[in-house]
Amino acid sequence: GQPVGLVNCVIHRHLWRVEDVCYLGDLYVDPEIRGTGAGRALIEAVYAEADAAGAPQVYWLTQEFNTPARQLYDRIGDRSGFVQYRRTFS
């Protein structure tokens, strides 16, 4: 009955597709619970939300050094091959 993590996502229009896509914005699992399948379950809940909305793609970003999370992501998703660039306003 206790929360072990959280996830949020946004279904949005895409510039190159007719269908909407789903951005998984945040994923957090209590450090004591990590490795038990909770993260996978939260991501699969996002997959189900995307499926229900007719969004054929779910995508997310992570930091290169986030090795534990990337081990999970490598099992349940495909790396896009893109490198993100941005301008930060000061």
DSSP file with accessible surface (Angstrom, degrees, kcal/mol):
  #  RESIDUE AA STRUCTURE BP1 BP2  ACC     N-H-->O    O-->H-N    N-H-->O    O-->H-N    TCO  KAPPA ALPHA  PHI   PSI    X-CA   Y-CA   Z-CA
    1    1 A G              0   0  131      0, 0.0     0, 0.0     0, 0.0     0, 0.0   0.000 360.0 360.0 360.0   0.3    0.0    0.0    0.0
    2    2 A Q        -     0   0  167      1,-0.0     2,-0.1     2,-0.0     0, 0.0  -0.805 360.0-111.6 -99.3 139.7    3.0    2.4    0.0
    3    3 A P        -     0   0  110      0, 0.0     3,-0.1     0, 0.0    -1,-0.0  -0.402  29.7-177.2 -63.3 140.0    4.1    4.3   -3.1
    4    4 A V        -     0   0   59      1,-0.3    26,-3.4    -2,-0.1     2,-0.3   0.447  61.0 -23.2-116.0  -7.1    7.4    3.0   -4.4
    5    5 A G  E     -A   29   0A  27     24,-0.3     2,-0.3    33,-0.0    -1,-0.3  -0.979  56.4-123.4-178.3-175.6    7.9    5.4   -7.3
    6    6 A L  E     -A   28   0A  94     22,-2.5    22,-2.7    -2,-0.3     2,-0.3  -0.985  14.2-176.0-150.0 157.1    6.3    7.7   -9.8
    7    7 A V  E     -A   27   0A  39     -2,-0.3     2,-0.3    20,-0.2    20,-0.2  -0.982   3.7-171.5-149.4 145.9    6.2    8.2  -13.6
    8    8 A N  E     -A   26   0A  68     18,-1.9    17,-1.5    -2,-0.3    18,-1.1  -0.984   5.0-179.2-137.7 156.2    4.6   10.9  -15.8
    9    9 A C  E     -A   24   0A  40     -2,-0.3     2,-0.4    15,-0.3    15,-0.2  -0.972  16.5-144.5-148.6 161.5    4.1   11.2  -19.5
   10   10 A V  E     -A   23   0A  80     13,-2.2    13,-3.0    -2,-0.3     2,-0.5  -0.998   9.4-148.0-131.8 126.4    2.7   13.5  -22.1
   11   11 A I  E     +A   22   0A  53     -2,-0.4     2,-0.3    11,-0.2    11,-0.2  -0.836  37.6 161.9 -89.3 127.5    0.9   12.5  -25.2
   12   12 A H  E     -A   21   0A  57      9,-3.0     9,-3.0    -2,-0.5    -2,-0.0  -0.957  41.5 -86.7-147.1 164.6    1.6   15.1  -27.9
   13   13 A R        -     0   0  184     -2,-0.3     2,-0.3     7,-0.2     7,-0.1  -0.306  40.1-139.9 -66.5 155.0    1.6   15.9  -31.6
   14   14 A H        -     0   0   47      3,-0.4     3,-0.1     5,-0.3    -1,-0.0  -0.898   8.7-138.2-119.5 148.0    4.7   15.0  -33.6
   15   15 A L  S    S+     0   0  165     -2,-0.3    -1,-0.1     1,-0.2    -2,-0.0   0.769 102.2  30.5 -75.2 -26.4    6.3   17.0  -36.3
   16   16 A W  S    S+     0   0  203      3,-0.1     2,-0.3     2,-0.0    -1,-0.2   0.371 112.3  64.4-115.7   0.9    6.9   14.1  -38.7
   17   17 A R        -     0   0   89      2,-0.2    -3,-0.4     1,-0.1     4,-0.1  -0.939  65.3-141.4-125.1 154.0    4.1   11.7  -37.9
   18   18 A V  S    S+     0   0  127     -2,-0.3    -1,-0.1    -5,-0.1    -4,-0.1   0.889  87.5  71.3 -74.8 -39.8    0.4   11.8  -38.3
   19   19 A E  S    S-     0   0   88      1,-0.1    -5,-0.3    -6,-0.1    -2,-0.2  -0.374  90.3-109.3 -77.5 153.9   -0.1   10.0  -35.0
   20   20 A D        -     0   0   55     33,-0.2    37,-0.4    34,-0.2     2,-0.3  -0.334  32.7-147.6 -68.9 161.9    0.6   11.5  -31.6
   21   21 A V  E     -A   12   0A   0     -9,-3.0    -9,-3.0    34,-0.2     2,-0.5  -0.817   8.7-121.9-126.8 171.0    3.6   10.2  -29.6
   22   22 A C  E     -Ab  11  58A   0     35,-2.7    37,-2.4    -2,-0.3     2,-0.6  -0.967  13.6-158.8-123.1 124.7    4.2    9.8  -25.9
   23   23 A Y  E     -Ab  10  59A  64    -13,-3.0   -13,-2.2    -2,-0.5     2,-0.9  -0.906  11.1-148.0-101.7 120.2    7.0   11.5  -24.0
   24   24 A L  E     +A    9   0A   6     35,-2.9    37,-0.4    -2,-0.6   -15,-0.3  -0.806  23.0 178.9 -84.9 106.4    8.0    9.8  -20.7
   25   25 A G  E     +     0   0A  22    -17,-1.5     2,-0.4    -2,-0.9    -1,-0.2   0.906  55.7  12.4 -82.7 -45.5    9.0   12.8  -18.7
   26   26 A D  E     +A    8   0A  94    -18,-1.1   -18,-1.9     2,-0.0     2,-0.4  -0.998  52.8 178.4-139.2 141.2   10.0   11.5  -15.3
   27   27 A L  E     +A    7   0A  41     -2,-0.4     2,-0.4   -20,-0.2   -20,-0.2  -0.980  11.1 168.7-141.1 125.4   10.6    8.1  -13.7
   28   28 A Y  E     -A    6   0A 113    -22,-2.7   -22,-2.5    -2,-0.4     2,-0.4  -0.996   9.6-176.2-140.1 134.4   11.6    7.7  -10.1
   29   29 A V  E     -A    5   0A  12     -2,-0.4   -24,-0.3   -24,-0.3     5,-0.1  -0.998  40.9-100.8-128.2 134.4   11.8    4.5   -8.0
   30   30 A D    >>  -     0   0   57    -26,-3.4     3,-2.2    -2,-0.4     4,-1.2  -0.257  33.2-125.7 -49.3 129.8   12.7    4.5   -4.3
   31   31 A P  T 34 S+     0   0   75      0, 0.0     3,-0.2     0, 0.0    -1,-0.2   0.824 109.8  57.2 -54.0 -31.1   16.3    3.4   -4.1
   32   32 A E  T 34 S+     0   0  175      1,-0.2    -2,-0.1   -28,-0.0   -28,-0.0   0.705 110.7  44.0 -72.9 -16.4   15.4    0.6   -1.7
   33   33 A I  T X4 S+     0   0   49     -3,-2.2     3,-1.4   -29,-0.2     5,-0.4   0.585  84.1 119.4-101.9 -16.1   13.0   -0.9   -4.3
   34   34 A R  T 3< S+     0   0  138     -4,-1.2    -4,-0.0     1,-0.2     0, 0.0  -0.177  70.9  31.8 -56.3 143.7   15.2   -0.6   -7.4
   35   35 A G  T 3  S+     0   0   87     33,-0.0    -1,-0.2     1,-0.0    -2,-0.0   0.449  92.9  96.9  88.2   2.5   16.0   -3.8   -9.1
   36   36 A T  S <  S-     0   0   98     -3,-1.4    -2,-0.1     0, 0.0    -3,-0.0   0.420 104.9 -96.7-102.2  -0.9   12.6   -5.4   -8.2
   37   37 A G  S  > S+     0   0   40     -4,-0.1     4,-2.4     3,-0.0     5,-0.2   0.379  92.2 118.2 101.1  -2.7   10.7   -4.7  -11.4
   38   38 A A  H  > S+     0   0   16     -5,-0.4     4,-2.3     2,-0.2     5,-0.2   0.916  76.5  49.2 -64.6 -43.5    9.0   -1.5  -10.2
   39   39 A G  H  > S+     0   0   11      2,-0.2     4,-2.4     1,-0.2     5,-0.2   0.930 111.6  48.9 -61.5 -44.8   10.7    0.6  -12.8
   40   40 A R  H  > S+     0   0   88      1,-0.2     4,-2.9     2,-0.2    -1,-0.2   0.924 110.4  51.8 -60.3 -43.0    9.8   -1.8  -15.6
   41   41 A A  H  X S+     0   0   56     -4,-2.4     4,-1.8     1,-0.2    -1,-0.2   0.903 109.6  49.3 -63.2 -39.3    6.2   -1.8  -14.3
   42   42 A L  H  X S+     0   0   39     -4,-2.3     4,-1.6     2,-0.2    -1,-0.2   0.920 112.6  46.9 -66.8 -41.5    6.0    2.0  -14.3
   43   43 A I  H  X S+     0   0    0     -4,-2.4     4,-2.6     1,-0.2    -2,-0.2   0.917 110.0  53.2 -66.5 -39.9    7.3    2.1  -17.9
   44   44 A E  H  X S+     0   0   94     -4,-2.9     4,-2.3     1,-0.2    -1,-0.2   0.854 104.5  56.4 -64.5 -30.5    4.9   -0.6  -19.0
   45   45 A A  H  X S+     0   0   55     -4,-1.8     4,-2.1     2,-0.2    -1,-0.2   0.893 107.5  48.6 -65.8 -37.7    2.1    1.5  -17.5
   46   46 A V  H  X S+     0   0    4     -4,-1.6     4,-2.8     2,-0.2    -2,-0.2   0.920 108.6  53.4 -66.4 -42.3    3.2    4.4  -19.8
   47   47 A Y  H  X S+     0   0   61     -4,-2.6     4,-2.6     1,-0.2    -2,-0.2   0.924 109.6  48.8 -56.5 -42.8    3.3    1.9  -22.7
   48   48 A A  H  X S+     0   0   56     -4,-2.3     4,-2.5     2,-0.2    -1,-0.2   0.898 110.2  50.8 -65.5 -39.9   -0.3    1.0  -21.9
   49   49 A E  H  X S+     0   0  112     -4,-2.1     4,-1.6     2,-0.2    -2,-0.2   0.921 111.7  47.8 -62.7 -43.6   -1.3    4.7  -21.7
   50   50 A A  H  <>S+     0   0    0     -4,-2.8     5,-2.8     2,-0.2     4,-0.5   0.924 111.2  50.7 -63.5 -43.9    0.3    5.3  -25.1
   51   51 A D  H ><5S+     0   0  119     -4,-2.6     3,-1.3     1,-0.2    -2,-0.2   0.924 109.2  50.9 -59.3 -44.6   -1.4    2.3  -26.6
   52   52 A A  H 3<5S+     0   0   91     -4,-2.5    -1,-0.2     1,-0.3    -2,-0.2   0.827 111.6  48.1 -63.7 -30.7   -4.8    3.5  -25.2
   53   53 A A  T 3<5S-     0   0   53     -4,-1.6    -1,-0.3    -5,-0.2   -33,-0.2   0.456 115.6-115.2 -87.6  -3.1   -4.2    6.9  -26.8
   54   54 A G  T < 5 +     0   0   49     -3,-1.3    -3,-0.2    -4,-0.5   -34,-0.2   0.734  65.8 147.2  75.3  21.7   -3.2    5.4  -30.2
   55   55 A A      < -     0   0    1     -5,-2.8    -1,-0.2    -6,-0.2   -34,-0.2  -0.826  32.6-165.8 -93.3 112.4    0.4    6.8  -29.8
   56   56 A P        +     0   0   74      0, 0.0     2,-0.4     0, 0.0    -1,-0.1   0.518  67.4  57.2 -79.8  -2.2    2.7    4.3  -31.5
   57   57 A Q        -     0   0   72    -37,-0.4   -35,-2.7    -7,-0.1     2,-0.4  -0.992  54.2-174.3-134.9 134.5    5.9    5.7  -30.0
   58   58 A V  E     +b   22   0A  30     -2,-0.4     2,-0.3   -37,-0.2   -35,-0.2  -0.987  18.9 174.2-117.9 133.5    7.1    6.3  -26.4
   59   59 A Y  E     +b   23   0A  86    -37,-2.4   -35,-2.9    -2,-0.4     2,-0.3  -0.947   7.6 169.9-138.7 158.8   10.4    8.1  -26.0
   60   60 A W        -     0   0   49     -2,-0.3     2,-0.3   -37,-0.2   -35,-0.1  -0.972  22.7-127.7-158.0 167.7   12.5    9.5  -23.1
   61   61 A L        +     0   0   97    -37,-0.4     2,-0.3    -2,-0.3    -2,-0.0  -0.873  22.2 176.0-117.9 154.4   15.9   10.9  -22.3
   62   62 A T        -     0   0   55     -2,-0.3     2,-0.2     8,-0.0    -2,-0.0  -0.967  36.9 -92.9-149.1 164.8   18.4   10.0  -19.6
   63   63 A Q    >   -     0   0  113     -2,-0.3     3,-1.9     1,-0.1     7,-0.1  -0.544  31.9-123.4 -79.8 146.1   21.9   11.1  -18.7
   64   64 A E  T 3  S+     0   0  165      1,-0.3    -1,-0.1    -2,-0.2     6,-0.1   0.849 110.9  51.7 -56.5 -35.6   24.8    9.1  -20.2
   65   65 A F  T 3  S+     0   0  149      1,-0.2     2,-2.4     2,-0.0    -1,-0.3   0.459  76.8 104.1 -86.2   3.4   26.2    8.3  -16.7
   66   66 A N    <>  +     0   0   53     -3,-1.9     4,-2.6     1,-0.2     5,-0.2  -0.372  44.5 162.8 -82.6  64.1   22.9    6.9  -15.4
   67   67 A T  H  >  +     0   0   78     -2,-2.4     4,-1.9     1,-0.2    -1,-0.2   0.882  64.4  51.7 -57.1 -47.7   24.1    3.4  -15.8
   68   68 A P  H  > S+     0   0   95      0, 0.0     4,-1.1     0, 0.0    -1,-0.2   0.942 114.7  43.1 -59.2 -43.6   21.6    1.5  -13.5
   69   69 A A  H  > S+     0   0   20      1,-0.2     4,-2.7     2,-0.2     3,-0.5   0.913 110.6  56.0 -67.2 -40.1   18.6    3.1  -15.3
   70   70 A R  H  X S+     0   0   57     -4,-2.6     4,-2.8     1,-0.2    -1,-0.2   0.820  98.5  61.7 -64.7 -28.2   20.2    2.5  -18.7
   71   71 A Q  H  X S+     0   0  115     -4,-1.9     4,-0.6    -5,-0.2    -1,-0.2   0.919 110.6  40.4 -62.5 -40.3   20.6   -1.2  -18.0
   72   72 A L  H >X S+     0   0   25     -4,-1.1     4,-1.4    -3,-0.5     3,-1.2   0.947 114.5  51.8 -69.2 -48.7   16.8   -1.3  -17.7
   73   73 A Y  H 3X S+     0   0   30     -4,-2.7     4,-1.8     1,-0.3     3,-0.2   0.869 104.4  57.0 -59.1 -38.0   16.2    1.0  -20.7
   74   74 A D  H 3< S+     0   0   87     -4,-2.8    -1,-0.3     1,-0.2    -2,-0.2   0.771 109.0  47.9 -64.6 -24.7   18.4   -1.1  -22.9
   75   75 A R  H << S+     0   0  161     -3,-1.2    -1,-0.2    -4,-0.6    -2,-0.2   0.766 122.6  30.1 -84.9 -27.6   16.2   -4.1  -22.2
   76   76 A I  H  < S+     0   0   26     -4,-1.4     2,-0.3    -3,-0.2    -2,-0.2   0.426 120.6  33.5-116.8   1.6   12.8   -2.5  -22.8
   77   77 A G  S  < S-     0   0   20     -4,-1.8     2,-0.4    -5,-0.2   -18,-0.1  -0.898  72.5-111.9-146.6 174.1   13.5    0.2  -25.4
   78   78 A D        -     0   0  165     -2,-0.3     2,-0.2    -3,-0.0    -4,-0.1  -0.941  32.3-118.0-112.4 133.7   15.6    1.0  -28.4
   79   79 A R        -     0   0  186     -2,-0.4    -5,-0.0     1,-0.1     0, 0.0  -0.504  19.6-145.6 -67.6 136.8   18.3    3.7  -28.4
   80   80 A S        -     0   0   90     -2,-0.2    -1,-0.1     2,-0.1     3,-0.1   0.726  22.0-129.5 -80.1 -24.3   17.4    6.4  -30.9
   81   81 A G        +     0   0   73      1,-0.3     2,-0.2     0, 0.0    -1,-0.1   0.421  65.2 128.7  87.4  -2.7   20.9    7.3  -32.0
   82   82 A F        -     0   0  160      2,-0.0     2,-0.5     0, 0.0    -1,-0.3  -0.605  48.2-151.0 -87.7 149.6   20.2   11.0  -31.5
   83   83 A V        -     0   0  101     -2,-0.2     2,-0.3    -3,-0.1     0, 0.0  -0.976  21.9-128.8-114.8 130.6   22.4   13.3  -29.4
   84   84 A Q        -     0   0  115     -2,-0.5     2,-0.3     2,-0.0   -23,-0.0  -0.637  25.6-177.7 -85.9 136.0   20.6   16.2  -27.8
   85   85 A Y        +     0   0  201     -2,-0.3     2,-0.3     2,-0.0    -2,-0.0  -0.935   8.8 167.5-123.5 151.4   21.8   19.8  -28.2
   86   86 A R        -     0   0  192     -2,-0.3     2,-0.5     2,-0.0    -2,-0.0  -0.991  33.2-125.1-157.2 160.3   20.3   22.8  -26.6
   87   87 A R        -     0   0  188     -2,-0.3     2,-0.5     2,-0.0    -2,-0.0  -0.947  24.9-152.6-107.2 130.9   20.8   26.5  -25.8
   88   88 A T        -     0   0  112     -2,-0.5     2,-0.3     0, 0.0    -2,-0.0  -0.907   9.9-138.6-106.4 127.5   20.5   27.5  -22.2
   89   89 A F              0   0  152     -2,-0.5    -2,-0.0     1,-0.0     0, 0.0  -0.636 360.0 360.0 -82.1 141.3   19.4   31.0  -21.4
   90   90 A S              0   0  171     -2,-0.3    -1,-0.0     0, 0.0     0, 0.0  -0.518 360.0 360.0-103.8 360.0   21.3   32.7  -18.6
